[in-house]
C-alpha cells in the first residue's frame, strides 16, 4: 500500500500515540476495559485484522476499548465496524478475560458474532482484514488469538488472558 505524505504523518503519529498510551497505562497501573470480536462469515471462517501500529505483522481479532458509557457488546460491534467495515449479527458473549500483561489491569470481553459483509479496512488503523478457516490460520496469528480460538473449540472460554 502506498501512502502520501499526509498518510505517513498520520501513521507515525498513530504509532507514537499507541506507544505513549501503553507506557502511561503501565506506569499508572490503571484498569482498562476492552473487547474482542470473533466474527464468522457464512462459511464459518474467522475474520482477522492486521493493524497499522504496534505489531503490524500479527493477525488479531478486531477489538478495542470500551467507552465509559458503552456496553462491552456495543463496543465490540462498533470496533468490528470501525476496523473491518462489517456489521455483526447474532452477537453473544463468549467469555471475560483478565490480564496483568503490559503492566496494567485489563478486562477483555470476548464476543462471537456473524457477518455477511466483506471486510473493508481503512488502510491506516487496519491495513488488512480477511477471513480464514479455523484450521488454516496464518502463521503470524497472535498467540492470544490462537488461545481464544482454542478456548472456543474446547468450550473453555473465560478466565485469564
ChimeraX commands (.cxc) that place a marker at each C-alpha (Angstrom):
marker #1 position 0.00,0.00,0.00 radius 0.5
marker #1 position 1.37,3.40,-0.97 radius 0.5
marker #1 position 0.75,6.34,1.32 radius 0.5
marker #1 position 1.01,10.00,0.60 radius 0.5
marker #1 position 2.87,12.41,2.87 radius 0.5
marker #1 position -0.24,13.08,4.98 radius 0.5
marker #1 position -0.87,9.34,5.35 radius 0.5
marker #1 position 2.72,8.74,6.53 radius 0.5
marker #1 position 2.46,11.57,9.07 radius 0.5
marker #1 position -0.84,10.19,10.41 radius 0.5
marker #1 position 0.68,6.69,10.61 radius 0.5
marker #1 position 3.72,7.96,12.57 radius 0.5
marker #1 position 1.53,9.95,14.96 radius 0.5
marker #1 position -0.73,6.94,15.49 radius 0.5
marker #1 position 2.27,4.70,16.26 radius 0.5
marker #1 position 3.73,7.27,18.66 radius 0.5
marker #1 position 0.37,7.71,20.41 radius 0.5
marker #1 position -0.01,3.94,20.77 radius 0.5
marker #1 position 3.45,3.63,22.37 radius 0.5
marker #1 position 2.87,6.58,24.73 radius 0.5
marker #1 position -0.55,5.25,25.79 radius 0.5
marker #1 position 0.90,1.81,26.61 radius 0.5
marker #1 position 3.69,3.40,28.65 radius 0.5
marker #1 position 1.34,5.69,30.62 radius 0.5
marker #1 position -1.10,2.85,31.39 radius 0.5
marker #1 position 1.77,0.65,32.58 radius 0.5
marker #1 position 3.27,3.39,34.80 radius 0.5
marker #1 position -0.07,4.31,36.38 radius 0.5
marker #1 position -1.22,0.67,36.60 radius 0.5
marker #1 position -4.69,1.73,35.50 radius 0.5
marker #1 position -7.55,-0.69,34.93 radius 0.5
marker #1 position -8.86,-0.81,31.37 radius 0.5
marker #1 position -11.86,-2.46,29.72 radius 0.5
marker #1 position -11.64,-3.85,26.24 radius 0.5
marker #1 position -13.46,-6.10,23.82 radius 0.5
marker #1 position -12.65,-8.53,21.03 radius 0.5
marker #1 position -14.97,-9.90,18.36 radius 0.5
marker #1 position -14.79,-13.34,16.79 radius 0.5
marker #1 position -16.76,-12.58,13.61 radius 0.5
marker #1 position -17.55,-15.53,11.34 radius 0.5
marker #1 position -18.74,-15.41,7.74 radius 0.5
marker #1 position -21.48,-17.75,6.40 radius 0.5
marker #1 position -18.77,-20.32,5.50 radius 0.5
marker #1 position -17.60,-20.44,9.14 radius 0.5
marker #1 position -14.35,-18.58,8.52 radius 0.5
marker #1 position -12.97,-16.22,11.19 radius 0.5
marker #1 position -12.23,-12.55,10.47 radius 0.5
marker #1 position -8.74,-11.39,11.47 radius 0.5
marker #1 position -7.11,-7.99,11.07 radius 0.5
marker #1 position -3.58,-6.59,10.88 radius 0.5
marker #1 position -3.15,-3.17,12.48 radius 0.5
marker #1 position -1.04,-0.36,11.09 radius 0.5
marker #1 position 0.54,0.25,14.50 radius 0.5
marker #1 position 2.26,-1.84,17.14 radius 0.5
marker #1 position 2.92,-5.39,15.94 radius 0.5
marker #1 position 1.62,-4.87,12.40 radius 0.5
marker #1 position 2.91,-8.31,11.37 radius 0.5
marker #1 position 0.41,-10.10,13.63 radius 0.5
marker #1 position -3.12,-11.15,12.67 radius 0.5
marker #1 position -5.55,-10.46,15.53 radius 0.5
marker #1 position -9.21,-10.38,16.39 radius 0.5
marker #1 position -10.83,-6.98,15.82 radius 0.5
marker #1 position -11.42,-5.10,19.03 radius 0.5
marker #1 position -10.50,-2.18,21.22 radius 0.5
marker #1 position -11.50,-0.16,24.23 radius 0.5
marker #1 position -14.93,0.05,25.82 radius 0.5
marker #1 position -16.17,3.61,26.26 radius 0.5
marker #1 position -17.17,4.97,29.66 radius 0.5
marker #1 position -20.92,4.79,28.95 radius 0.5
marker #1 position -20.77,1.93,26.46 radius 0.5
marker #1 position -21.63,-1.72,26.99 radius 0.5
marker #1 position -18.92,-4.23,26.03 radius 0.5
marker #1 position -21.26,-5.73,23.41 radius 0.5
marker #1 position -21.90,-2.35,21.80 radius 0.5
marker #1 position -18.14,-1.66,21.84 radius 0.5
marker #1 position -17.41,-5.00,20.12 radius 0.5
marker #1 position -19.95,-4.23,17.39 radius 0.5
marker #1 position -18.54,-0.72,16.96 radius 0.5
marker #1 position -14.93,-1.93,16.79 radius 0.5
marker #1 position -15.80,-4.54,14.16 radius 0.5
marker #1 position -17.44,-1.87,12.03 radius 0.5
marker #1 position -14.62,0.65,12.54 radius 0.5
marker #1 position -11.78,-1.80,11.91 radius 0.5
marker #1 position -13.24,-4.01,9.18 radius 0.5
marker #1 position -16.33,-2.22,7.89 radius 0.5
marker #1 position -18.51,-5.22,8.89 radius 0.5
marker #1 position -21.78,-5.34,10.82 radius 0.5
marker #1 position -22.24,-8.09,13.39 radius 0.5
marker #1 position -25.37,-10.21,13.74 radius 0.5
marker #1 position -26.30,-12.75,16.46 radius 0.5
marker #1 position -23.67,-11.45,18.88 radius 0.5
marker #1 position -23.11,-13.40,22.08 radius 0.5
marker #1 position -20.64,-13.14,24.95 radius 0.5
marker #1 position -18.12,-15.99,24.85 radius 0.5
marker #1 position -16.06,-15.12,27.92 radius 0.5
marker #1 position -14.44,-12.48,30.08 radius 0.5
marker #1 position -10.66,-12.50,30.45 radius 0.5
marker #1 position -8.46,-10.69,32.94 radius 0.5
marker #1 position -4.84,-9.80,32.27 radius 0.5
marker #1 position -1.97,-8.04,34.00 radius 0.5
marker #1 position 0.21,-8.02,30.87 radius 0.5
marker #1 position 1.85,-4.76,29.85 radius 0.5
marker #1 position 1.74,-3.59,33.50 radius 0.5
marker #1 position -1.97,-2.73,33.57 radius 0.5
marker #1 position -5.09,-4.44,34.87 radius 0.5
marker #1 position -7.13,-5.29,31.82 radius 0.5
marker #1 position -10.56,-6.88,31.42 radius 0.5
marker #1 position -11.36,-8.16,27.92 radius 0.5
marker #1 position -14.89,-9.16,26.91 radius 0.5
marker #1 position -14.80,-11.70,24.07 radius 0.5
marker #1 position -17.82,-11.89,21.75 radius 0.5
marker #1 position -18.79,-14.15,18.91 radius 0.5
marker #1 position -20.95,-12.98,16.01 radius 0.5
marker #1 position -21.71,-13.45,12.35 radius 0.5
marker #1 position -21.31,-11.13,9.39 radius 0.5
marker #1 position -22.16,-11.46,5.73 radius 0.5
marker #1 position -20.17,-8.30,4.91 radius 0.5
marker #1 position -16.88,-8.27,3.03 radius 0.5
marker #1 position -14.13,-6.61,5.10 radius 0.5
marker #1 position -13.12,-3.09,4.10 radius 0.5
marker #1 position -10.17,-1.95,6.25 radius 0.5
marker #1 position -9.39,1.76,6.30 radius 0.5
marker #1 position -5.74,1.18,5.29 radius 0.5
marker #1 position -4.41,3.24,8.18 radius 0.5
marker #1 position -5.51,1.83,11.56 radius 0.5
marker #1 position -6.15,-1.56,9.97 radius 0.5
marker #1 position -4.02,-2.37,6.94 radius 0.5
marker #1 position -5.52,-5.75,6.15 radius 0.5
marker #1 position -8.65,-7.73,7.10 radius 0.5
marker #1 position -9.51,-11.20,5.82 radius 0.5
marker #1 position -11.47,-14.32,6.67 radius 0.5
marker #1 position -9.59,-17.55,7.46 radius 0.5
marker #1 position -10.70,-21.12,8.03 radius 0.5
marker #1 position -10.02,-22.10,11.66 radius 0.5
marker #1 position -7.73,-24.89,10.50 radius 0.5
marker #1 position -5.81,-22.57,8.16 radius 0.5
marker #1 position -4.97,-19.50,10.27 radius 0.5
marker #1 position -1.91,-17.55,9.11 radius 0.5
marker #1 position 1.43,-18.44,10.75 radius 0.5
marker #1 position 1.66,-14.90,12.16 radius 0.5
marker #1 position -1.62,-15.15,14.09 radius 0.5
marker #1 position -1.10,-13.63,17.55 radius 0.5
marker #1 position -0.65,-16.09,20.42 radius 0.5
marker #1 position -3.65,-14.58,22.24 radius 0.5
marker #1 position -5.87,-15.08,19.17 radius 0.5
marker #1 position -4.74,-18.71,18.89 radius 0.5
marker #1 position -5.63,-19.22,22.58 radius 0.5
marker #1 position -9.10,-17.71,22.06 radius 0.5
marker #1 position -9.73,-20.00,19.06 radius 0.5
marker #1 position -8.61,-22.98,21.13 radius 0.5
marker #1 position -10.85,-21.90,24.03 radius 0.5
marker #1 position -13.82,-21.57,21.67 radius 0.5
marker #1 position -13.24,-25.02,20.18 radius 0.5
marker #1 position -12.80,-26.62,23.62 radius 0.5
marker #1 position -15.65,-24.71,25.25 radius 0.5
marker #1 position -13.32,-23.30,27.92 radius 0.5
marker #1 position -13.67,-19.57,27.24 radius 0.5
marker #1 position -13.23,-17.05,30.05 radius 0.5
marker #1 position -10.64,-16.66,32.78 radius 0.5
marker #1 position -7.10,-15.38,32.48 radius 0.5
marker #1 position -5.91,-13.89,29.21 radius 0.5
marker link #1:1,2 radius 0.2
marker link #1:2,3 radius 0.2
marker link #1:3,4 radius 0.2
marker link #1:4,5 radius 0.2
marker link #1:5,6 radius 0.2
marker link #1:6,7 radius 0.2
marker link #1:7,8 radius 0.2
marker link #1:8,9 radius 0.2
marker link #1:9,10 radius 0.2
marker link #1:10,11 radius 0.2
marker link #1:11,12 radius 0.2
marker link #1:12,13 radius 0.2
marker link #1:13,14 radius 0.2
marker link #1:14,15 radius 0.2
marker link #1:15,16 radius 0.2
marker link #1:16,17 radius 0.2
marker link #1:17,18 radius 0.2
marker link #1:18,19 radius 0.2
marker link #1:19,20 radius 0.2
marker link #1:20,21 radius 0.2
marker link #1:21,22 radius 0.2
marker link #1:22,23 radius 0.2
marker link #1:23,24 radius 0.2
marker link #1:24,25 radius 0.2
marker link #1:25,26 radius 0.2
marker link #1:26,27 radius 0.2
marker link #1:27,28 radius 0.2
marker link #1:28,29 radius 0.2
marker link #1:29,30 radius 0.2
marker link #1:30,31 radius 0.2
marker link #1:31,32 radius 0.2
marker link #1:32,33 radius 0.2
marker link #1:33,34 radius 0.2
marker link #1:34,35 radius 0.2
marker link #1:35,36 radius 0.2
marker link #1:36,37 radius 0.2
marker link #1:37,38 radius 0.2
marker link #1:38,39 radius 0.2
marker link #1:39,40 radius 0.2
marker link #1:40,41 radius 0.2
marker link #1:41,42 radius 0.2
marker link #1:42,43 radius 0.2
marker link #1:43,44 radius 0.2
marker link #1:44,45 radius 0.2
marker link #1:45,46 radius 0.2
marker link #1:46,47 radius 0.2
marker link #1:47,48 radius 0.2
marker link #1:48,49 radius 0.2
marker link #1:49,50 radius 0.2
marker link #1:50,51 radius 0.2
marker link #1:51,52 radius 0.2
marker link #1:52,53 radius 0.2
marker link #1:53,54 radius 0.2
marker link #1:54,55 radius 0.2
marker link #1:55,56 radius 0.2
marker link #1:56,57 radius 0.2
marker link #1:57,58 radius 0.2
marker link #1:58,59 radius 0.2
marker link #1:59,60 radius 0.2
marker link #1:60,61 radius 0.2
marker link #1:61,62 radius 0.2
marker link #1:62,63 radius 0.2
marker link #1:63,64 radius 0.2
marker link #1:64,65 radius 0.2
marker link #1:65,66 radius 0.2
marker link #1:66,67 radius 0.2
marker link #1:67,68 radius 0.2
marker link #1:68,69 radius 0.2
marker link #1:69,70 radius 0.2
marker link #1:70,71 radius 0.2
marker link #1:71,72 radius 0.2
marker link #1:72,73 radius 0.2
marker link #1:73,74 radius 0.2
marker link #1:74,75 radius 0.2
marker link #1:75,76 radius 0.2
marker link #1:76,77 radius 0.2
marker link #1:77,78 radius 0.2
marker link #1:78,79 radius 0.2
marker link #1:79,80 radius 0.2
marker link #1:80,81 radius 0.2
marker link #1:81,82 radius 0.2
marker link #1:82,83 radius 0.2
marker link #1:83,84 radius 0.2
marker link #1:84,85 radius 0.2
marker link #1:85,86 radius 0.2
marker link #1:86,87 radius 0.2
marker link #1:87,88 radius 0.2
marker link #1:88,89 radius 0.2
marker link #1:89,90 radius 0.2
marker link #1:90,91 radius 0.2
marker link #1:91,92 radius 0.2
marker link #1:92,93 radius 0.2
marker link #1:93,94 radius 0.2
marker link #1:94,95 radius 0.2
marker link #1:95,96 radius 0.2
marker link #1:96,97 radius 0.2
marker link #1:97,98 radius 0.2
marker link #1:98,99 radius 0.2
marker link #1:99,100 radius 0.2
marker link #1:100,101 radius 0.2
marker link #1:101,102 radius 0.2
marker link #1:102,103 radius 0.2
marker link #1:103,104 radius 0.2
marker link #1:104,105 radius 0.2
marker link #1:105,106 radius 0.2
marker link #1:106,107 radius 0.2
marker link #1:107,108 radius 0.2
marker link #1:108,109 radius 0.2
marker link #1:109,110 radius 0.2
marker link #1:110,111 radius 0.2
marker link #1:111,112 radius 0.2
marker link #1:112,113 radius 0.2
marker link #1:113,114 radius 0.2
marker link #1:114,115 radius 0.2
marker link #1:115,116 radius 0.2
marker link #1:116,117 radius 0.2
marker link #1:117,118 radius 0.2
marker link #1:118,119 radius 0.2
marker link #1:119,120 radius 0.2
marker link #1:120,121 radius 0.2
marker link #1:121,122 radius 0.2
marker link #1:122,123 radius 0.2
marker link #1:123,124 radius 0.2
marker link #1:124,125 radius 0.2
marker link #1:125,126 radius 0.2
marker link #1:126,127 radius 0.2
marker link #1:127,128 radius 0.2
marker link #1:128,129 radius 0.2
marker link #1:129,130 radius 0.2
marker link #1:130,131 radius 0.2
marker link #1:131,132 radius 0.2
marker link #1:132,133 radius 0.2
marker link #1:133,134 radius 0.2
marker link #1:134,135 radius 0.2
marker link #1:135,136 radius 0.2
marker link #1:136,137 radius 0.2
marker link #1:137,138 radius 0.2
marker link #1:138,139 radius 0.2
marker link #1:139,140 radius 0.2
marker link #1:140,141 radius 0.2
marker link #1:141,142 radius 0.2
marker link #1:142,143 radius 0.2
marker link #1:143,144 radius 0.2
marker link #1:144,145 radius 0.2
marker link #1:145,146 radius 0.2
marker link #1:146,147 radius 0.2
marker link #1:147,148 radius 0.2
marker link #1:148,149 radius 0.2
marker link #1:149,150 radius 0.2
marker link #1:150,151 radius 0.2
marker link #1:151,152 radius 0.2
marker link #1:152,153 radius 0.2
marker link #1:153,154 radius 0.2
marker link #1:154,155 radius 0.2
marker link #1:155,156 radius 0.2
marker link #1:156,157 radius 0.2
marker link #1:157,158 radius 0.2
marker link #1:158,159 radius 0.2
marker link #1:159,160 radius 0.2
marker link #1:160,161 radius 0.2
view
